């Protein structure tokens, strides 16, 4: 079975879309999160780095959404990856008698 590969160099996310819908600039979001450098917001949106778990929840609060909605494409890819591994595990169980 072909393994699902996730490209972690560009983390898929909905951060820019959520920010635009909320009507904030990157600088305003940085201010709301207590981050001095708005460039960090840009890096998160571009998928070049990942916010800390606390900042993911802060972003969700700022954008009035659930944390998993910010990274829904990543979540879906991870679920496919886990399912593929689950299938491999089940196939091995069928081959090895208990």
Secondary structure, 3 states (H helix, E strand, C coil): CCCCCCCCCCCCCCHHHHHHHHCCCHHHHHHHHCCCCCHHHHHHHHCCCCCCHHHHHHHHHHCCCCHHHHCHHHHHHHHHHHHHHHHHHHHHHHHCCC
